[in-house]
Amino acid sequence: MSWIPFKIGQPKKQIVSKTVERDFEREYDKLQKLEDQTKKLHKDMKKSTEADLAMSKAAVKISADLLSNPLCEQDQAFLESMTALDTAMRRMDSFNQEKVNQIQKTVIDPLKKYSGVFPSLNMAVKRREQALQDYKRLQSKVEKYEEKEKTGPVMVKLHQAREELRPVREDFEAKNKQLLDEMPKFYHSRIDYFQPSFEALIRAQPLVAAQLPVAAEKAQRLPLL
């Protein structure tokens, strides 16, 4: 996310307190960092699962190549060892695929869904900023007429400017309040949202880890060429 405020002439009256603006910027900055972290984690998790699959597929390819070695036709013991290794590698690949599928459903997909919230939030912040600029513009207009000599035409224009300002001010205040209420809630909800995903990720690791000793034992029993 990025937020670049519009630059216009400022009214003399401070329409948003420095405390409110500081609170808003602090909460929005936290969400910007959260968005960056979520995108990075999503990208890293995809790379990790792709690497896991590539590794187990490569192991299956190697065992299949060994199984097709001419020595298998000449040496029954070697054939049996290569068959056992190939079976172990395919079994490990199957468990690895199961782990990756679980991570996809419980971690990667939720990360992607969570990331999808940020564009809407970013748009809401932009609408709030536009409402603020409209508020400042009309407040400056009101102040301009308030400073003029109180003639009939000026008083009419002042009344019209104030009437024009009122709904714009209310619109900004509503948008500002909504974001100040929702941004902290959304930020703090990340723990409850991601905790089940990370717990599922931890549980998924033994699926393949439990098969590694089996594959290693099979490999250790191979006769030396």
Buried (B, 14 or more C-beta within 10 A) or exposed (E): BEEEEEEEEEBEEEBBEEEEEEBBEEBBEBBBEBBEEBBEBBEEBBEBBEEBBEEBBEBBEEBBEBBEBEEBEEBEEBBEBBBBBBBBBBBBBBBBBEBBEBBBEBBBEBBBEBBEBBEEBBEBBBBBBBBBBBBBBBBBBBBBBBEEEEEEEBEEBBEEBBEBBEEBBEBBBEBBEEBBEEBBEBBEEBEEBBEEBEEBBEEBEEBBEEBEEBBEEBBEEBEEE
